[in-house]
């Protein structure tokens, strides 16, 4: 047995994942499908029935497609498809005269391979658990707590305890990832600090049943969630959403400090937000503190964090679970590349380099900005004071809501493993949706000549789209990839039809469907070919031709 094989055999897994929510299970599937042995440690035997993280974007559904769970997840939907994942924003009360469509993500559907989806997070977790159970490389320990996390030069050590029975195990693996929520044990024991912004608001989460509310809101067909803006809230929302069709709902809103489940009239609170009385049967009353938190690093040696362990924020805009699943996809292929020997030193560091600034931008450019803008609007505009001015400003907000959907386009233009051709750039959540292939940006779909989509032709490793490409140049890419040990699928196709929208002769696509390089050279030099591939796998410093 070789030394490396002996070391691997001494480990319980190649990656230990702490936390089996959507992010942890998504990461396990990403690794397991790549043949990476991993163990998921999750404290709850079953998903917890709290309806959070419901809006799944088109991009997130691409992950579910590549994880082999898209159809299963769509079948688990609790609301008819015609309700989509779009919402509505209202002023004063939900049944008042002022409202507009909000966060209509269907507007950017053409730029993604899959459609969006909506279902409670516990239903998503159940689908992901079932998919992970099909993968021989994935082992799940449900009903176990993590007691201690440590690392040395060779590996990580995770000590776990069975919640019922008290059995203990010590798990050894080259890497461990904390997907264990905003109170992450992994983050704390890795001594990773956070930058926190406390908005000093106590929020309530209500889960309740009301058939009468469904009847009241039938005037807004196709809507799944509703925001209510009121001057006294200073830009924070009363936020109501469907869990299923016709019966179960959730509601978030600021409440006075010191509020408990017993000293506040939550039925009147709901009635006031909606603007009508209706029956309410409460299933859950809980509280949380509204704040933003962003880890100062996503990596400490062999320990990583992802999802809410790395970043948390108010549930405004459905960014949380979608960002966490993108973390899992980004980190997963890079861990696999490193463990399988074809990823370079810069690849694992690029996880933080790409994902952290994207979430910082999500906070600054979208969530916090939205709260500030709403506060400013409510201070400046009042229909009782100047109805005409209010209505003009309200219509302007409706148009701005359309622009916000188009502007949320996370990208990695500043990544150390993305080719930039000397252009300045920075990783950000703010961008623009386009069909042309741009280094650092998500690849748009395209129907090929045979009627299939290019997404169906992408390989598990890197994929080179060679459009009207020179045969000798294609051979040079294959040879360089073989020399570097880079798994490469080549898709040769005429630069016609939808493929022409890429406006590039060459498009190098990463395993997560982001573009690593796009070029128009007829016959790239051997040096350029090698530099492009080596940079993408984290084996070469970025240079410009």
C-alpha positions as CSV (number, residue, x, y, z in Angstrom):
1,X,0.0,0.0,0.0
2,X,1.3,3.5,-0.9
3,X,1.9,6.0,1.8
4,X,-1.0,8.2,0.6
5,X,-3.3,5.3,0.4
6,X,-2.4,4.2,3.9
7,X,-3.1,7.7,5.2
8,X,-6.5,7.7,3.5
9,X,-7.3,4.4,5.0
10,X,-6.6,5.7,8.5
11,X,-9.2,8.4,8.1
12,X,-12.9,7.8,8.7
13,X,-13.7,10.0,5.7
14,X,-12.2,12.6,3.5
15,X,-14.5,15.3,4.6
16,X,-16.6,15.6,7.8
17,X,-19.6,17.9,7.4
18,X,-21.1,19.3,10.6
19,X,-24.8,20.1,10.0
20,X,-27.3,18.3,7.8
21,X,-29.5,21.1,6.8
22,X,-29.8,22.0,3.1
23,X,-26.3,23.4,2.9
24,X,-24.7,20.4,4.6
25,X,-26.6,17.8,2.6
26,X,-26.0,19.7,-0.7
27,X,-22.3,19.7,0.0
28,X,-22.4,16.0,0.9
29,X,-24.2,15.2,-2.5
30,X,-21.7,17.4,-4.4
31,X,-18.8,15.4,-2.8
32,X,-20.5,12.1,-2.9
33,X,-21.3,12.3,-6.6
34,X,-17.6,13.0,-7.1
35,X,-16.6,9.9,-5.2
36,X,-15.3,11.8,-2.1
37,X,-16.1,9.9,1.1
38,X,-17.9,12.2,3.6
39,X,-19.7,11.9,6.9
40,X,-22.6,14.2,7.8
41,X,-23.2,14.9,11.5
42,X,-26.7,16.2,12.1
43,X,-28.3,16.6,15.5
44,X,-31.9,16.1,14.4
45,X,-33.1,12.7,13.3
46,X,-35.8,14.4,11.1
47,X,-36.0,17.9,9.4
48,X,-37.5,20.5,11.8
49,X,-40.9,21.7,10.7
50,X,-40.2,25.4,10.6
51,X,-41.2,26.9,7.2
52,X,-38.1,29.0,6.5
53,X,-35.9,29.2,3.3
54,X,-38.8,28.6,0.9
55,X,-37.8,30.5,-2.2
56,X,-35.4,28.6,-4.4
57,X,-34.1,30.5,-7.4
58,X,-33.4,29.3,-10.9
59,X,-29.7,29.0,-10.0
60,X,-30.4,26.9,-7.0
61,X,-32.6,24.6,-9.1
62,X,-29.6,24.1,-11.4
63,X,-27.8,22.7,-8.4
64,X,-30.7,20.4,-7.7
65,X,-30.6,19.3,-11.3
66,X,-26.9,18.4,-11.2
67,X,-27.4,16.7,-7.9
68,X,-30.0,14.4,-9.4
69,X,-32.8,15.7,-7.2
70,X,-34.6,18.3,-9.3
71,X,-37.7,16.3,-10.2
72,X,-38.0,14.9,-6.7
73,X,-37.9,18.4,-5.2
74,X,-40.5,19.7,-7.6
75,X,-42.8,16.8,-6.7
76,X,-42.5,17.8,-3.0
77,X,-43.9,21.2,-3.7
78,X,-46.7,22.2,-1.2
79,X,-48.2,25.0,-3.4
80,X,-49.5,24.7,-7.0
81,X,-46.9,25.7,-9.6
82,X,-49.0,28.6,-10.8
83,X,-48.2,30.4,-7.6
84,X,-44.5,30.7,-8.5
85,X,-42.2,32.3,-6.0
86,X,-43.3,35.9,-6.7
87,X,-44.5,38.3,-4.0
88,X,-46.3,41.6,-3.4
89,X,-45.5,44.7,-1.4
90,X,-48.2,46.8,0.1
91,X,-48.4,50.0,2.0
92,X,-50.3,50.4,5.3
93,X,-52.2,47.1,5.2
94,X,-52.2,44.2,2.8
95,X,-55.7,44.9,1.7
96,X,-55.2,48.6,1.2
97,X,-55.2,50.5,-2.1
98,X,-51.4,50.5,-2.7
99,X,-49.4,47.4,-3.8
100,X,-47.1,46.2,-6.5
101,X,-45.4,43.0,-7.6
102,X,-42.1,42.3,-5.8
103,X,-39.1,40.0,-6.5
104,X,-40.5,38.5,-9.7
105,X,-37.6,36.2,-10.3
106,X,-39.3,34.8,-13.4
107,X,-38.0,37.9,-15.2
108,X,-34.5,36.4,-15.4
109,X,-35.6,32.8,-16.2
110,X,-34.1,32.9,-19.8
111,X,-30.6,33.2,-18.3
112,X,-30.8,29.9,-16.4
113,X,-31.2,26.3,-17.4
114,X,-34.0,25.5,-14.8
115,X,-37.1,27.3,-13.5
116,X,-37.4,28.5,-9.9
117,X,-39.3,26.7,-7.2
118,X,-41.0,27.2,-3.8
119,X,-41.5,24.8,-0.9
120,X,-40.7,24.8,2.9
121,X,-37.1,24.2,3.9
122,X,-38.0,21.0,5.7
123,X,-39.4,19.6,2.5
124,X,-36.1,20.5,0.7
125,X,-34.1,18.9,3.4
126,X,-36.1,15.7,3.1
127,X,-35.4,15.5,-0.6
128,X,-31.7,16.1,-0.1
129,X,-31.5,13.5,2.6
130,X,-33.1,10.9,0.4
131,X,-30.7,11.8,-2.5
132,X,-27.7,11.6,-0.2
133,X,-28.8,8.2,1.0
134,X,-28.4,6.9,-2.5
135,X,-24.7,7.7,-2.7
136,X,-22.3,5.1,-1.3
137,X,-19.7,7.7,-0.5
138,X,-22.0,9.6,1.9
139,X,-22.6,8.4,5.5
140,X,-25.1,10.3,7.7
141,X,-25.1,10.3,11.5
142,X,-28.5,11.6,12.4
143,X,-29.2,12.4,16.1
144,X,-25.5,13.2,16.9
145,X,-24.1,16.4,18.4
146,X,-20.6,17.8,17.8
147,X,-18.6,18.3,21.0
148,X,-15.2,19.3,19.8
149,X,-13.4,20.2,16.6
150,X,-9.6,20.3,16.2
151,X,-7.0,20.1,13.5
152,X,-3.3,19.4,13.1
153,X,-0.9,19.5,10.1
154,X,-2.4,16.3,8.6
155,X,-6.1,16.2,9.3
156,X,-9.1,17.4,11.4
157,X,-10.6,15.6,14.4
158,X,-14.4,15.9,15.1
159,X,-15.6,14.4,18.4
160,X,-19.4,13.6,18.3
161,X,-21.9,12.3,20.8
162,X,-25.1,10.5,20.2
163,X,-28.0,12.5,21.7
164,X,-29.9,9.5,22.8
165,X,-27.7,6.8,24.3
166,X,-24.6,8.9,24.9
167,X,-22.3,7.0,22.6
168,X,-19.2,8.9,21.4
169,X,-17.1,8.7,18.3
170,X,-13.9,10.5,17.1
171,X,-14.0,11.2,13.4
172,X,-10.8,11.9,11.5
173,X,-10.7,13.4,8.1
174,X,-8.4,15.7,6.0
175,X,-11.0,18.4,6.0
176,X,-14.1,19.4,8.0
177,X,-16.8,21.9,7.0
178,X,-19.2,23.7,9.4
179,X,-22.7,23.9,7.9
180,X,-24.1,24.2,11.4
181,X,-26.0,27.5,11.4
182,X,-25.5,30.9,12.8
183,X,-24.4,29.5,16.2
184,X,-21.8,27.3,14.5
185,X,-19.6,25.2,16.8
186,X,-17.1,24.8,14.0
187,X,-16.8,28.5,13.5
188,X,-16.4,29.1,17.2
189,X,-13.8,26.3,17.8
190,X,-11.9,27.3,14.7
191,X,-11.6,30.8,16.3
192,X,-13.2,32.5,13.2
193,X,-14.5,35.9,14.2
194,X,-17.5,37.7,12.7
195,X,-18.4,41.2,11.8
196,X,-21.9,41.8,13.1
197,X,-24.3,44.5,12.5
198,X,-27.1,44.5,15.1
199,X,-30.2,46.4,14.0
200,X,-31.6,46.2,17.5
201,X,-34.9,44.6,16.5
202,X,-36.6,41.7,18.2
203,X,-38.6,39.7,15.5
204,X,-41.4,37.3,15.9
205,X,-42.0,34.2,13.8
206,X,-45.5,33.0,13.8
207,X,-46.7,29.8,12.1
208,X,-50.5,29.5,12.0
209,X,-53.5,28.1,10.1
210,X,-56.2,30.2,8.6
211,X,-58.5,29.2,5.7
212,X,-60.2,32.6,6.0
213,X,-56.9,34.4,5.2
214,X,-56.6,32.4,2.0
215,X,-60.1,33.6,1.0
216,X,-59.2,37.2,1.7
217,X,-56.0,37.0,-0.4
218,X,-57.5,35.4,-3.4
219,X,-57.7,38.9,-4.9
220,X,-54.0,38.5,-5.5
221,X,-53.8,35.4,-7.7
222,X,-50.4,33.7,-8.0
223,X,-48.8,35.3,-5.0
224,X,-47.0,33.3,-2.4
225,X,-45.7,36.0,0.0
226,X,-46.6,39.5,1.0
227,X,-44.6,42.5,2.5
228,X,-46.4,45.3,4.4
229,X,-44.7,48.6,4.8
230,X,-45.8,50.9,7.6
231,X,-44.2,54.2,8.7
232,X,-43.8,53.1,12.3
233,X,-41.6,50.1,11.2
234,X,-38.8,52.4,9.9
235,X,-38.1,50.3,6.9
236,X,-38.5,46.8,8.4
237,X,-41.3,44.6,7.1
238,X,-44.3,42.7,8.2
239,X,-43.7,39.7,6.1
240,X,-46.4,37.1,5.4
241,X,-46.1,33.9,3.3
242,X,-47.9,30.7,2.4
243,X,-46.6,27.3,3.5
244,X,-49.3,25.5,1.6
245,X,-52.3,26.5,-0.4
246,X,-55.3,27.5,1.7
247,X,-54.3,26.7,5.2
248,X,-50.8,27.2,6.7
249,X,-48.9,30.5,6.9
250,X,-45.8,32.1,8.4
251,X,-45.4,35.7,9.5
252,X,-42.2,37.7,10.5
253,X,-42.4,41.2,12.0
254,X,-40.6,43.5,14.5
255,X,-42.2,43.4,18.0
256,X,-41.4,45.5,21.1
257,X,-38.5,44.4,23.3
258,X,-39.7,42.1,26.0
259,X,-42.5,40.5,24.0
260,X,-43.3,36.9,24.9
261,X,-45.7,34.4,23.6
262,X,-48.0,35.2,26.5
263,X,-48.0,39.0,26.8
264,X,-48.8,40.1,23.3
265,X,-52.0,39.9,21.2
266,X,-50.6,38.3,18.0
267,X,-54.1,37.8,16.5
268,X,-54.8,41.5,16.5
269,X,-51.2,42.1,15.2
270,X,-51.9,39.9,12.2
271,X,-55.4,41.4,11.6
272,X,-53.9,44.9,11.6
273,X,-51.2,43.9,9.1
274,X,-53.7,42.4,6.7
275,X,-56.4,45.1,7.2
276,X,-59.2,42.7,8.2
277,X,-60.2,40.3,10.9
278,X,-59.8,36.6,10.3
279,X,-59.6,33.4,12.4
280,X,-56.1,32.3,13.5
281,X,-54.9,28.9,14.9
282,X,-51.3,29.3,16.0
283,X,-48.9,26.4,15.6
284,X,-45.6,28.1,16.6
285,X,-44.6,31.4,18.2
286,X,-40.8,32.1,18.3
287,X,-38.5,35.0,18.4
288,X,-35.1,36.0,16.8
289,X,-32.8,39.0,16.8
290,X,-32.6,40.9,13.5
291,X,-28.9,41.3,12.6
292,X,-26.3,40.8,9.9
293,X,-23.3,38.7,10.6
294,X,-20.4,37.9,8.2
295,X,-17.5,35.7,9.1
296,X,-14.2,37.5,8.7
297,X,-12.8,34.4,7.0
298,X,-14.4,31.3,5.6
299,X,-11.3,29.1,6.2
300,X,-9.0,28.3,9.1
301,X,-6.5,25.8,7.9
302,X,-8.3,22.5,7.2
303,X,-11.6,23.9,8.6
304,X,-14.2,25.6,6.5
305,X,-17.6,27.2,7.1
306,X,-20.6,27.6,4.7
307,X,-24.2,28.8,4.8
308,X,-25.4,30.5,7.9
309,X,-22.2,29.5,9.7
310,X,-20.5,31.9,7.4
311,X,-23.2,34.6,6.9
312,X,-26.6,35.3,8.3
313,X,-29.1,38.1,7.7
314,X,-32.9,38.9,8.0
315,X,-35.0,36.7,5.8
316,X,-35.6,39.5,3.3
317,X,-35.5,38.5,-0.4
318,X,-34.9,34.8,-0.1
319,X,-31.1,35.2,-0.3
320,X,-30.1,32.9,2.7
321,X,-30.7,29.3,1.6
322,X,-29.8,30.1,-2.0
323,X,-26.5,31.7,-1.0
324,X,-25.7,28.7,1.3
325,X,-26.4,26.2,-1.5
326,X,-24.1,28.2,-3.8
327,X,-21.4,28.0,-1.0
328,X,-21.8,24.2,-1.1
329,X,-21.5,24.0,-4.8
330,X,-18.4,26.2,-4.9
331,X,-16.6,24.5,-2.1
332,X,-17.6,21.0,-3.0
333,X,-15.9,20.7,-6.4
334,X,-12.8,22.5,-5.1
335,X,-12.5,20.1,-2.1
336,X,-12.9,17.2,-4.5
337,X,-10.3,18.6,-6.9
338,X,-7.8,19.0,-4.1
339,X,-8.4,15.5,-2.6
340,X,-8.2,13.9,-6.0
341,X,-5.0,15.7,-6.9
342,X,-6.0,17.9,-9.8
343,X,-6.6,21.1,-7.8
344,X,-3.8,23.5,-7.1
345,X,-2.9,25.4,-4.0
346,X,-4.9,28.5,-4.9
347,X,-8.2,26.6,-5.5
348,X,-9.3,26.1,-1.9
349,X,-8.4,29.7,-1.0
350,X,-10.6,30.9,-3.9
351,X,-13.7,29.6,-2.1
352,X,-13.5,32.5,0.4
353,X,-12.1,34.8,-2.3
354,X,-15.2,34.3,-4.3
355,X,-18.0,33.7,-1.9
356,X,-17.3,36.1,0.9
357,X,-17.4,39.3,-1.2
358,X,-20.5,38.1,-2.9
359,X,-22.3,37.9,0.4
360,X,-20.9,41.2,1.6
361,X,-22.4,42.7,-1.5
362,X,-25.7,40.9,-1.0
363,X,-25.9,42.6,2.4
364,X,-24.8,46.1,1.3
365,X,-26.3,46.3,-2.2
366,X,-29.6,44.5,-1.6
367,X,-30.8,43.6,1.9
368,X,-29.5,46.5,4.0
369,X,-30.0,48.9,1.1
370,X,-33.6,47.8,0.8
371,X,-34.2,48.5,4.5
372,X,-32.6,51.9,4.2
373,X,-34.5,52.8,1.1
374,X,-37.8,51.8,2.6
375,X,-37.1,53.9,5.7
376,X,-36.3,56.9,3.6
377,X,-39.4,56.4,1.5
378,X,-41.7,56.1,4.5
379,X,-40.2,59.3,6.0
380,X,-40.6,61.3,2.8
381,X,-43.9,60.0,1.4
382,X,-47.3,59.9,3.1
383,X,-50.6,59.6,1.1
384,X,-52.4,61.5,3.9
385,X,-50.0,64.4,3.5
386,X,-49.6,64.5,-0.4
387,X,-51.5,61.8,-2.2
388,X,-50.3,62.7,-5.7
389,X,-46.6,62.8,-4.6
390,X,-47.0,59.5,-2.8
391,X,-48.5,57.7,-5.8
392,X,-45.8,59.0,-8.1
393,X,-43.1,57.7,-5.7
394,X,-45.0,54.4,-5.3
395,X,-45.0,53.8,-9.0
396,X,-41.3,54.6,-9.2
397,X,-40.7,52.0,-6.5
398,X,-42.7,49.4,-8.5
399,X,-40.3,50.0,-11.5
400,X,-37.3,49.8,-9.2
401,X,-38.4,46.4,-8.0
402,X,-38.1,45.1,-11.5
403,X,-34.6,46.4,-11.8
404,X,-33.5,44.8,-8.5
405,X,-34.3,41.3,-9.9
406,X,-32.1,42.0,-12.9
407,X,-29.3,43.5,-10.9
408,X,-28.8,40.5,-8.5
409,X,-26.3,38.5,-10.5
410,X,-23.5,37.1,-8.3
411,X,-20.2,36.8,-10.1
412,X,-16.5,36.2,-9.6
413,X,-14.8,38.8,-11.8
414,X,-12.2,39.4,-9.1
415,X,-11.4,35.7,-8.5
416,X,-7.8,34.5,-8.4
417,X,-8.8,31.5,-10.5
418,X,-10.7,33.4,-13.2
419,X,-8.9,34.9,-16.3
420,X,-9.4,38.7,-16.6
421,X,-7.2,39.8,-19.6
422,X,-5.9,42.7,-17.6
423,X,-9.4,44.0,-16.8
424,X,-10.2,45.3,-13.3
425,X,-12.9,43.4,-11.5
426,X,-14.2,42.4,-8.1
427,X,-16.5,39.5,-6.9
428,X,-19.9,40.9,-6.2
429,X,-23.6,40.1,-6.0
430,X,-24.4,43.1,-8.2
431,X,-24.1,42.7,-11.9
432,X,-26.3,42.2,-15.0
433,X,-27.8,39.2,-16.7
434,X,-26.4,38.7,-20.2
435,X,-26.1,35.9,-22.8
436,X,-22.5,36.6,-23.8
437,X,-19.9,34.4,-22.1
438,X,-18.0,36.5,-19.5
439,X,-15.1,35.3,-17.4
440,X,-16.3,35.0,-13.8
441,X,-20.0,35.0,-14.7
442,X,-22.6,32.2,-14.8
443,X,-23.0,30.5,-18.1
444,X,-26.3,31.2,-19.8
445,X,-28.1,28.2,-21.4
446,X,-28.2,27.7,-25.1
447,X,-30.1,25.2,-27.3
448,X,-27.7,23.3,-29.6
449,X,-28.2,22.2,-33.1
450,X,-29.5,18.7,-32.1
451,X,-32.1,20.3,-29.9
452,X,-30.4,19.6,-26.6
453,X,-29.2,22.3,-24.2
454,X,-25.5,23.0,-23.6
455,X,-26.1,22.3,-19.9
456,X,-26.9,18.7,-20.8
457,X,-23.4,18.4,-22.5
458,X,-21.4,19.8,-19.6
459,X,-19.0,17.4,-17.9
460,X,-18.4,16.8,-14.2
461,X,-15.0,18.5,-14.5
462,X,-14.2,21.5,-16.7
463,X,-15.9,21.8,-20.1
464,X,-14.5,23.6,-23.1
465,X,-17.1,24.9,-25.6
466,X,-15.2,25.0,-28.9
467,X,-17.4,27.0,-31.3
468,X,-16.3,26.9,-35.0
469,X,-12.9,26.0,-33.5
470,X,-9.7,25.0,-35.2
471,X,-9.1,21.2,-34.8
472,X,-5.4,21.6,-34.0
473,X,-6.3,24.1,-31.2
474,X,-8.8,21.7,-29.8
475,X,-6.1,19.1,-29.7
476,X,-3.8,21.5,-27.9
477,X,-6.4,22.0,-25.2
478,X,-6.8,18.3,-24.8
479,X,-3.1,17.7,-24.6
480,X,-2.6,20.5,-22.0
481,X,-5.4,19.2,-19.9
482,X,-4.0,15.7,-19.9
483,X,-0.6,17.1,-18.9
484,X,-2.1,19.0,-16.0
485,X,-4.3,16.2,-14.9
486,X,-7.4,18.4,-15.5
487,X,-10.6,16.6,-16.3
488,X,-11.9,18.2,-19.4
489,X,-14.9,17.6,-21.6
490,X,-14.8,19.2,-25.1
491,X,-18.0,20.2,-26.8
492,X,-17.5,21.2,-30.4
493,X,-20.3,23.1,-32.1
494,X,-20.9,25.6,-34.8
495,X,-21.1,29.2,-33.6
496,X,-24.7,29.4,-34.9
497,X,-28.2,29.6,-33.3
498,X,-28.2,30.3,-29.6
499,X,-24.6,29.3,-29.3
500,X,-23.7,32.5,-31.2
501,X,-25.0,34.5,-28.2
502,X,-21.8,33.6,-26.3
503,X,-19.9,35.9,-28.6
504,X,-16.8,33.8,-28.1
505,X,-15.0,31.1,-30.0
506,X,-13.8,29.4,-26.8
507,X,-15.6,29.2,-23.5
508,X,-14.0,27.3,-20.6
509,X,-16.7,26.3,-18.1
510,X,-16.0,25.3,-14.5
511,X,-17.7,22.4,-12.7
512,X,-20.1,24.9,-11.1
513,X,-21.2,26.4,-14.5
514,X,-19.3,29.6,-14.1
515,X,-17.0,30.8,-16.9
516,X,-13.3,30.6,-16.2
517,X,-12.2,32.0,-19.5
518,X,-13.7,33.2,-22.8
519,X,-11.6,33.9,-25.9
520,X,-11.9,34.7,-29.6
521,X,-8.4,33.7,-30.7
522,X,-8.5,31.5,-33.9
523,X,-5.6,29.4,-32.7
524,X,-4.5,30.2,-29.1
525,X,-0.8,29.7,-28.4
526,X,0.3,26.7,-26.5
527,X,1.5,29.0,-23.7
528,X,-1.9,30.7,-23.4
529,X,-3.7,27.4,-23.4
530,X,-1.6,26.1,-20.6
531,X,-1.9,29.3,-18.6
532,X,-5.7,29.4,-18.9
533,X,-6.1,25.8,-17.7
534,X,-3.5,26.0,-15.0
535,X,-5.0,29.2,-13.6
536,X,-8.5,27.7,-13.6
537,X,-7.3,24.7,-11.5
538,X,-5.4,26.9,-9.1
539,X,-1.9,25.9,-10.3
540,X,-0.6,29.2,-11.8
541,X,-0.6,32.9,-11.0
542,X,-2.9,35.0,-13.1
543,X,-1.1,36.7,-16.0
544,X,-2.3,38.6,-19.0
545,X,-1.4,37.6,-22.6
